């Protein structure tokens, strides 16, 4: 179950905690750390109850423990027929009221499935979790314990649709920014030039297909280069290349430039598949460095995305808007992060580059002259 990435927990025949899979532990740790798991503790005892209440990612207030006992306690009672009082002494006193209301089940099945409304978000929102408890037996049929396997309430068909085309490398990087914080990173903004005339020229269906192909190509180029895909707005894409996930500030800067170059090259294939010429899909790029970016996930009931806040994000957008003609403009702040070996791999010599302030570019926009006139850039 652990190798399969399942969200599961193992109890022995005495309902003592024995094992928690890594994915479950990370989930309960807010996708930022593994939780302390109370091995050998009775699952409804004081030690296990208090441990769960301390899991920041699981958000297990006492009410959740009470609800869990109310839903599963009857099956637990069935394991100790005639020993109700002995079992009560193991239960956390804070749960005695619930325990005293339990009655024995009519049958003792080897598998139980039920829906549990837990709290698994930092915002405290309730989430429906289907749980399947499977009895474990040895080779002779003697009961050994239980495996509790959880999953999101959404069915596997919907999960497959949402995740099957995803890239595991990107999912892993997204987990690293589940907890928002300051993260130095290279910033990439890209947008399609002259998209309005193209949209008028093509049928709505053809333009939609084109947009889907461009988005897929952009995401692949960013992920392959080691980046995190940000939000898509219209024909544009934002991406972030974190120093902590690429290995260094130099590696992040290099990955950002490589991602932009690869995306530029990928547009030729997208044009061919869409029965267009390469000149129809000209992208402009703005590359910048964010030393104090605040990066994290925004998760809602409809979507999850990575976003970043900081002055450098706005500056990166200003650089991109000035890159008309299919230019890829990179800031001095970004290029001077490159170590000699990374610069050489890109065919660049940062010590010999000359820069132009945004305000002096013939393509400078009014917003760039107003908000970021002194940012020095060059073509990469």
Steps between C-alpha positions, in 0.01 A plus 500: 500500500787734572666433166168558325466841665183406686363687798479217755550397862558157657369388841573172676236269648488714814441815293842636581659733245767316300567679172411815306589529131727782389228669293266503800775630725584780258133590463456524874822701515361764270708366205802654670617232744436148628292488818585327825309172488421334838610141427360240745250752643133401521331690217236661725725537804636826644840474327366441148219753539737773619751418227237537229376826648854633451518415130488838330413361157227269623324751721366242749306688766345289775169501314657301216618232747151485649343463157749229402427297814125536444532360149748215562477424871234234458738288291770553760263376772437187298869409530469475882166334577427519869794732574326834456621643832860396433481668163352816649808537720714520186287772342595865547274637779407785268326238283319306775164660431511377142631157602219450750242553225639224276312180430627176349453453125266235367776340293881498501599551134854472370464827311326825590463808279361827625527872428665715759482879499836607636693824505809484282558863405669788677183703450307245706263402219337159523594240238317175426736201513387147406673252732530125445605285796628157400560220751850353481554127564799268512541184291279304738218754490570641848415874519812719520356847477352756262610713206320833470524633146379854426448688176352832385125495454533560127484179294796344327371601156506867600836462676645343188371783286650759731833333568581245232645758263688670781875471544612336825804727511272803503272352765805445722617859450152627580507310828820680595319835480182382674609720787546851364822681581790709374672317215763652269408409144536586134182630341380431147219682326403412143216616280386460142532808282216608271260248648190709426544497118571127517187438705291690244656307214444151641174333589418493870557125512835527323617781727397302807698199376797726433483641852490152648805395300691813596416453867611136490826592328568783744440285806721221366787737424480656846479164680778341293724795585433454873241771557160546657211599277313806621167625382398520136334828400371513145787400271759565768680284751691570819759265646740493793834323530586469868854489630396238757365255241754558221797489737635855499429854385720442196314180412167681535612782269630250245179296513293812441695592186494143373125482557445818297719377216330162492157659499597723211612192307186305590277757333615383155356154564180648643466716187548200271241291685257792478563553126665834563843639414755568777462875446140471623616393847755752618556501874652779703684420823589689815749334739582647838637408843294510817720509808211545743211325326225362718406172329232250591188312400151641477248217531125549466205271443556534127875503441851500640771724360842638586533873526760753612479850642762771501611810315717285275190324364358830376840596363523171311164573339626845396809343341288253305273775368805677354626191314304554177632335187553162661774617733603324820611776734680404819585736784847573628389367839428162342808468280743593774378199699658270242814312605767468227412139411127573470567813296730303267235231453262774385761660274499819706779714647341703782821695566494637144130565457377855452151591612232749407260656752138418423414868455757527217362211296310606186235241602464633856140523614352787696468277807866393474617863479281581799561195725840356407694743282844422644489118478787397273433223248656323206392244239575137580 
